[in-house]
């Protein structure tokens, strides 16, 4: 069974963000819109991350790169991409999970 969607789950001690699983076709559309309207802000310095490596990645990322990543994820069996358990500045637990379904 191949993956069809990407699911993001964010939970803190006070709230949980109910983000629905997104189909890969929806993610492709979102990425196209982001590249259509977003790169000028990145290049003008309005969306700098403050991290030198991340800024270089954002400046060099192309729509073809995103398409290749999504195609590759879609070909795999469902799996967990990210599983982070950490604490925020108030010492409250924060959990972030990103996985394919």
SERO-4910 file (N, C-alpha, C, O; in steps of 0.05 Angstrom, whole numbers):
BEGIN
 pado doro    nc1    nc2    nc3   cac1   cac2   cac3    cc1    cc2    cc3    oc1    oc2    oc3
  Unk    A     17    -24      0      0      0      0     18     25      0     35     28     18
  Unk    A     14     42    -19     30     66    -21     17     89     -6     -7     90     -3
  Unk    A     34    108      2     24    131     17      7    149     -2     13    152    -25
  Unk    A    -14    161      9    -31    178     -6    -32    206      6    -39    226     -8
  Unk    A    -26    209     32    -29    235     45     -6    239     64      9    221     72
  Unk    A     -2    265     72     17    273     92      1    284    116    -16    301    112
  Unk    A      7    274    139     -7    283    164     13    297    182     35    287    187
  Unk    A      5    320    193     21    335    212      5    337    238    -19    345    238
  Unk    A     18    330    260      4    330    286     21    347    305     45    341    310
  Unk    A     10    368    316     24    386    335      7    386    361    -16    392    360
  Unk    A     20    380    383      6    379    409     24    391    431     47    384    433
  Unk    A     12    408    447     25    419    471      8    411    495    -13    398    492
  Unk    A     16    419    518      0    413    542    -26    429    543    -45    421    557
  Unk    A    -27    451    528    -51    468    529    -70    465    505    -94    469    507
  Unk    A    -59    457    482    -75    454    458    -64    434    438    -40    426    440
  Unk    A    -80    427    419    -73    409    398    -83    422    372   -106    431    371
  Unk    A    -67    423    351    -75    435    326    -86    413    308    -70    396    299
  Unk    A   -111    413    302   -123    392    285   -118    398    255   -136    409    242
  Unk    A    -96    390    245    -89    393    217    -98    368    202    -88    346    209
  Unk    A   -115    370    183   -124    346    169   -101    335    151    -83    350    143
  Unk    A   -102    309    146    -83    297    128    -86    309    100   -109    312     90
  Unk    A    -64    317     87    -66    330     61    -57    311     39    -36    298     42
  Unk    A    -73    309     18    -65    293     -5    -40    305    -18    -35    329    -16
  Unk    A    -24    288    -30      0    298    -44     -7    317    -66      9    336    -71
  Unk    A    -30    314    -79    -38    333   -100    -43    360    -88    -36    381   -100
  Unk    A    -54    361    -64    -59    387    -50    -32    400    -43    -29    424    -45
  Unk    A    -13    384    -34     13    394    -27     28    405    -51     42    425    -49
  Unk    A     24    392    -74     36    402    -99     24    430   -105     39    448   -113
  Unk    A     -2    432   -103    -15    458   -109     -5    480    -89      1    502    -98
  Unk    A     -4    473    -64      6    492    -44     35    501    -50     41    525    -49
  Unk    A     52    482    -58     79    489    -64     81    507    -89     98    525    -90
  Unk    A     64    501   -109     64    518   -133     56    547   -125     68    566   -135
  Unk    A     35    550   -108     27    577   -100     49    590    -83     53    614    -86
  Unk    A     62    575    -66     84    586    -50    107    596    -68    118    618    -62
  Unk    A    113    581    -88    135    590   -106    126    613   -124    142    630   -132
  Unk    A    100    614   -130     90    636   -147     90    662   -132     98    683   -143
  Unk    A     83    662   -106     80    687    -91    102    691    -69    105    713    -59
  Unk    A    117    670    -62    136    672    -40    165    679    -46    177    693    -30
  Unk    A    177    670    -68    206    674    -71    215    703    -71    237    708    -63
  Unk    A    198    721    -80    207    749    -80    211    759    -51    230    775    -46
  Unk    A    195    750    -32    199    757     -4    224    745      7    238    757     23
  Unk    A    230    720     -1    255    707      9    279    722     -2    298    728     13
  Unk    A    279    728    -28    302    742    -40    305    770    -30    328    781    -30
  Unk    A    284    784    -23    285    811    -13    293    812     17    295    834     28
  Unk    A    296    789     29    304    788     57    282    791     77    287    794    101
  Unk    A    256    789     69    234    792     88    228    766    103    215    767    123
  Unk    A    238    744     93    232    718    106    258    704    114    259    679    111
  Unk    A    278    718    123    303    705    131    298    689    156    285    698    175
  Unk    A    310    665    157    307    648    180    326    655    202    321    647    225
  Unk    A    348    668    196    368    674    216    389    653    218    409    656    232
  Unk    A    385    631    203    404    609    203    417    608    175    402    604    155
  Unk    A    443    611    173    456    613    147    450    590    128    445    594    104
  Unk    A    451    565    138    446    542    121    417    541    111    413    534     88
  Unk    A    398    548    128    370    548    120    365    569     99    349    564     80
  Unk    A    377    593    101    373    614     81    383    604     54    370    610     34
  Unk    A    405    590     53    416    580     28    397    560     16    393    560     -9
  Unk    A    386    542     32    367    522     22    342    536     11    333    529    -11
  Unk    A    331    555     25    307    569     16    312    584    -10    295    584    -28
  Unk    A    335    595    -13    342    610    -38    346    592    -62    341    600    -85
  Unk    A    355    567    -57    362    549    -79    341    528    -85    343    513   -104
  Unk    A    320    526    -68    299    507    -72    282    514    -96    274    537   -100
  Unk    A    276    494   -113    260    498   -137    234    482   -136    232    463   -120
  Unk    A    215    489   -152    190    473   -153    195    444   -161    181    426   -152
  Unk    A    216    440   -178    223    413   -186    233    397   -162    228    373   -161
  Unk    A    247    410   -144    256    396   -120    233    386   -103    233    363    -94
  Unk    A    213    404    -99    190    397    -83    174    374    -97    166    355    -83
  Unk    A    171    376   -123    157    355   -138    172    328   -135    159    307   -131
  Unk    A    198    328   -136    213    303   -133    210    291   -105    207    267   -103
  Unk    A    210    308    -85    207    299    -57    179    287    -54    176    265    -42
  Unk    A    159    300    -63    131    290    -61    127    264    -76    114    246    -66
  Unk    A    139    262   -100    137    237   -115    150    214   -100    139    192   -100
  Unk    A    173    219    -89    187    199    -74    171    190    -49    169    166    -44
  Unk    A    160    209    -35    143    202    -11    119    185    -20    111    167     -5
  Unk    A    107    192    -42     83    179    -52     89    150    -60     71    133    -59
  Unk    A    113    144    -68    121    117    -77    126     98    -53    127     73    -57
  Unk    A    131    109    -30    138     93     -6    113     83      9     92     94      6
  Unk    A    117     62     25     97     54     44     94     76     65    112     91     69
  Unk    A     70     78     78     67     98     99     89     94    121     94     72    130
  Unk    A    100    117    129    121    117    150    121    144    164    110    163    155
  Unk    A    135    144    187    138    169    203    163    184    194    185    173    195
  Unk    A    159    209    186    182    226    177    195    240    201    219    241    204
  Unk    A    178    251    218    188    267    241    173    259    266    148    255    266
  Unk    A    187    256    288    175    251    314    192    265    335    213    256    343
  Unk    A    183    289    343    198    306    361    182    310    387    159    318    386
  Unk    A    195    303    409    184    309    436    204    328    449    227    321    453
  Unk    A    195    352    456    212    372    468    197    389    488    173    383    493
  Unk    A    209    409    499    196    427    518    200    455    509    220    463    498
  Unk    A    179    472    513    180    500    505    193    516    527    202    505    547
  Unk    A    193    543    524    206    560    544    192    560    571    204    568    591
  Unk    A    167    551    572    153    548    598    155    520    610    140    514    628
  Unk    A    173    504    600    178    477    609    153    459    605    149    440    620
  Unk    A    137    465    584    115    448    577    122    431    553    136    440    535
  Unk    A    112    407    553    118    388    532    105    395    506     82    404    505
  Unk    A    120    392    484    111    397    457    118    373    441    140    363    441
  Unk    A     98    363    425    102    340    409     94    347    380     73    358    375
  Unk    A    112    340    361    108    345    333    113    319    318    134    306    321
  Unk    A     93    310    302     96    286    286     88    293    258     67    306    253
  Unk    A    103    283    239     96    286    211    100    258    199    121    245    201
  Unk    A     78    248    187     80    221    176     61    218    151     44    235    147
  Unk    A     66    198    135     50    192    112     29    171    119     34    154    136
  Unk    A      6    173    106    -15    154    111    -26    144     84    -44    128     83
***
